[in-house]
Amino acid sequence: MNRLIPVLCLWALTCTFFLSADEDPSEIGNETECASECDDRTPACCEKFQDIYSDSCWSEAEPDTDCAYARSHNLWGIWLPEAPPLFRPFLANPRQITYSVGWRFNDRVIEKNVIDVSFGDIFPIFRWCDIWLPGGDLEFSLEGGVWAIFDPLHDSSPLVDADYYCGFPVSYAYQNWAFQFRGYHISTHIGDEFLINHPHFKRKNPSIEAFDFCVSDQFSQDIRLYGGIGWVACQDDSFRVGPLYLLCGLELRFFELGYRDYCDRLYGVPFFGCNFYWQSHFKNHINNTYVLGYEWGKVSGLRRRMRVFLEYHDGYSLDGQFCKFPTHYFSIRASYGF
């Protein structure tokens, strides 16, 4: 045992010598300096990646994404890319694919106070990199989600309505432009307790298959504009809706009023958004939805964001069989998604 201890000490000193010889002293100094600067929350050590804080480069959150790896190795694409979606959901769209919960006040159609929740996500399947003449990216994805409404002020908080969604978007992005063609199915199911409490309610079957095409332009770091057109290709005869619909909107993010943590790669920013939606069976006006709030997000990984915001909707109900009734409401919401 006494002989083993000197041997171990000699082996440890030898390993330390060779390891330290392989390191570049200048790199060690830079790392120490960078760590010190980051501890002081100064951005000097992150300047070479500073452009990732620009919201106009959301298709690549950091230099080492799957797609950057594919490009550097001359691959034509990547399966199951771990990167932000090429076409982000619309900020003020009340039917965006996200996880959310909210409390509505003064809804004129169902109850004055309702809780609405959503569960949804985007699953990228394959992304082609640097294709076609512009050299953009093309991605095929799968989307799924559900939007549900509960009546919290009655016994057992009954489920009123649930809309189930499945979509197959194909997205293409080049610089600040993004395009998406999507085919999807959505169907509605009235809650059992709601039907028991309303025995004279006539249950129908709102169910459609539709296609739409949308264009998005990240006009500047703070401004995003978008628009789209859609067509309902198939629907149930028990509940007919107008086959044509149009949408457009605006998103504003005020980065000058937010903050950035360069070392945690975290940011916070206030935002405002508006979404306008028209469908050919609307008789009096269109759907107007406005949101105002604050979001926190990472600039690495998938770049999901957490939001807390106020929402105002004026137009028609969004919920399944109630969608032909005019309403307006104010809500407080929180969401987590893209």
Phi, psi and omega in degrees: 000318181296327179285332184290326184297312178299324180297316179296320179296318179296319179296319179295317179296322180295315179297318180298320181296312183290323178295316180292331179291331181282343184273144176276117182302327180294323179293322179298317179296319180295320180296318180296317180296318181296317180298320179296318180294322179293324178299329178275005179061040173254147188272008188301323184282354183241013187297327183289344176249019189295332183293345179291345177276354174282124184290350179282352179248038186290345181287343174224112188277333182208164184296339188250044175279170177302319184289323175296323176297317180298318180294317183293338179252015177057035174276149182273355178177181182217136176278144177046058185297132175269078184206161177299151179296147180295325181242106183285147173300154181282133188301316185260006178286116181292353176246032176286157181275106183197175171258125184205162174212143180206164176240119179267140176243135171066039172288128186272353187257309188262284175220158180296329179234120177223156172254126176242138182231158174218147176226118181196155180206165180246128182243099178290135182257309179210141177234124173271135186251137174054056182249162179064181188297316180293337182081030178272190181248145178237134185224138173251129187227170173234134178238146175213148180188168176215140174242127185228151181234135178237150177259098190282346187260010174243164182304134178067006178045067188296147172287126181267312187206148175219127178250126183252136188228142171216129184225158180229082182275146170242120187241146176226133182227136176218119184053239183269001181260143176219141181229145180216129170249130188223136167247139185207164175236141174216135181220157187242144177223122178282141181293144181298316181294326177296318179294325178293320181283343179231076187296340182266003179288127182270108182285128174241186187231077174293109182212126183223157164238129188218166175229146173212163179226126183232149178234137180231138178232116173281085190301321175208182179301327185263343191237132173231132177242147179207162177198163181194166178223143182220162182220128176276109186275330183212139179207159181286140183292339182286344182209096183267140175233165179296137186285336184255139173217152180231149176213154175202165181187176182220140175232133177236130173237129187258081184294335178294338180261000181263199178218162180223131174249102188292328184279323175275356180054045184237146177218161172223142185206138172283154183215160172220141178214152175221143182226132181239131186223130178232136175231150193291351174267356176293135185256323189252313183206183182252171175278126175242125179231131182233139178229146178214123183186206185223141179232147174240139181207164174260152175251030174220166180067224184275353178059046172287158181230146172253131184231145169232126188203165173260144182227137174232129181235133178223123181155245178241160177298151181261357197252098169046242185292347181267004192287354178261004180259130178290146180201168167208147181203164176240141182216156173249128190225160170222144182214162177218119182174205181269000000 
